[in-house]
Amino acid sequence: MGVGSKRFYEIEEGATLGTHMKREYPNAPMVGVGAVIVDEGRVVLVKRAHSPMLGEWSIPGGALELGETVREAVIREAREETGLDVEPVALVGVFDRVIQDETGSVLYHYVLVDYYCQLVAGELCAGSDCDGAQWFSPEEVAEAPLPKDTAEVVRLGFEKANS
């Protein structure tokens, strides 16, 4: 049958396409992006509503979508999670986040590309996949229960903002 035939497009119920990536127990690392949004000496953090990092404060971000550039993903994720329009200005860094389960199997594996971003427009509000969004001063960041790698990314973002 040819490409235009109905049979070519049929997929069994419950099947996934080969390009669909599983977040838990993935077959390959996923690319994630993060937006370190700094404005007036404060940074935006969001409280995660889903795993991984459920209930933890983090920089806004998420998975890169097929056909999307990293910068486009940073802008989209910032808007989705915070309601803010941003401009990615400088690369903060590329980081690994590998989380293993109790047996040592890889539960999550992300390669994270984080950008320092300037605020363009908008009012801060938590997106549907966040339990909260708020501005933090450097002192408040130091007191927040952030994972060590997240605290380092925020510190580097403040450095970029001040340079």
C-alpha positions in Angstrom: 0.0 0.0 0.0 1.1 3.5 -0.7 1.9 6.3 1.7 -1.5 7.9 1.2 -3.4 4.7 2.1 -5.4 4.5 5.3 -3.6 1.4 6.5 -0.2 3.2 6.5 -1.5 5.6 9.2 -3.3 3.1 11.4 -1.6 2.6 14.8 -2.7 -0.1 17.3 -4.4 1.3 20.4 -1.9 1.9 23.2 1.1 1.8 20.8 3.5 4.7 20.7 5.4 6.2 17.8 9.2 5.5 17.7 9.9 9.2 18.2 7.8 9.5 21.5 10.1 9.7 24.4 9.2 8.3 27.8 10.2 10.5 30.7 10.4 7.7 33.3 12.9 4.9 32.5 13.8 6.5 29.1 15.6 4.7 26.3 17.8 7.8 25.7 18.5 11.1 27.5 16.0 13.9 27.0 16.9 17.5 26.3 15.5 20.0 28.8 15.7 23.8 28.9 15.7 26.2 31.8 15.0 29.9 32.1 16.9 31.8 34.7 14.8 34.9 34.7 16.4 37.8 36.5 14.8 41.2 36.9 15.5 44.0 39.4 17.9 41.8 41.4 15.4 38.9 41.8 15.0 35.5 40.1 11.8 33.6 39.3 11.4 30.1 40.8 8.4 27.8 40.3 7.2 25.0 42.6 7.0 21.8 40.6 3.5 20.0 40.5 4.8 16.8 38.8 7.8 14.4 39.0 10.6 14.7 38.9 11.1 17.3 41.6 7.5 17.2 42.7 7.0 20.0 45.4 10.4 21.5 44.9 11.3 25.0 43.8 13.1 25.1 40.5 13.9 27.4 37.6 11.1 27.4 34.9 11.7 24.9 32.2 10.8 21.7 30.5 11.4 19.4 27.6 12.6 20.5 24.1 9.9 19.6 21.5 10.7 18.2 18.1 11.4 20.9 15.5 11.9 23.6 18.2 15.2 25.4 18.8 16.6 25.6 22.3 15.9 29.4 22.5 12.3 28.9 21.3 11.8 26.2 24.0 13.2 28.5 26.7 10.7 31.3 25.6 7.8 28.8 25.4 8.5 27.1 28.8 9.0 30.5 30.5 5.6 31.7 29.2 3.8 28.4 30.0 5.1 28.2 33.6 5.3 31.8 34.6 3.1 33.9 32.2 6.2 36.0 31.4 7.7 36.8 28.0 11.4 36.6 28.2 14.5 37.1 25.9 17.2 34.4 26.3 20.4 36.5 26.6 23.3 34.2 27.5 23.9 30.5 28.0 24.3 29.7 31.7 25.5 26.2 31.1 24.7 22.7 30.1 24.1 20.3 32.9 23.3 16.6 33.5 20.4 15.4 35.7 20.5 11.7 36.1 18.1 10.3 38.8 18.3 6.6 39.6 15.7 4.4 41.4 16.4 2.3 44.4 17.8 -0.5 42.2 20.2 1.8 40.4 18.2 1.9 37.1 17.9 5.2 35.4 14.5 6.7 36.3 15.1 10.1 34.6 18.0 11.4 32.4 18.0 14.9 31.2 20.6 17.1 29.5 19.6 20.6 30.7 20.4 23.7 28.7 19.9 26.7 30.9 19.8 30.4 29.8 19.9 33.7 31.6 16.8 35.5 30.4 15.7 39.1 30.6 12.1 40.0 31.3 10.3 41.5 28.3 6.7 41.6 29.5 4.0 40.0 31.6 2.8 39.5 35.1 4.1 36.5 37.1 1.6 33.7 37.6 2.0 30.0 38.1 1.2 27.8 35.0 -0.9 24.7 35.1 2.0 22.4 35.7 3.3 24.5 38.7 2.0 24.8 42.3 3.5 28.3 42.6 5.7 30.9 41.0 7.4 33.7 42.8 10.3 36.2 42.7 13.2 35.5 45.0 16.0 37.8 46.1 19.5 36.3 46.4 19.0 36.2 50.2 15.8 34.3 49.8 17.4 31.9 47.3 20.1 31.2 49.9 17.4 30.2 52.4 15.2 28.2 50.0 15.5 24.4 50.1 16.9 24.1 46.5 18.8 21.1 45.2 22.5 21.9 45.0 22.6 22.0 41.2 19.6 24.3 41.0 21.1 26.7 43.5 24.3 26.8 41.4 22.4 27.5 38.2 20.6 30.4 39.9 23.9 31.7 41.3 25.4 31.6 37.7 22.3 33.4 36.4 22.7 36.2 38.9 26.4 36.5 37.8 25.3 36.8 34.2 22.7 39.5 35.1 25.3 41.5 36.9 28.0 41.3 34.2 
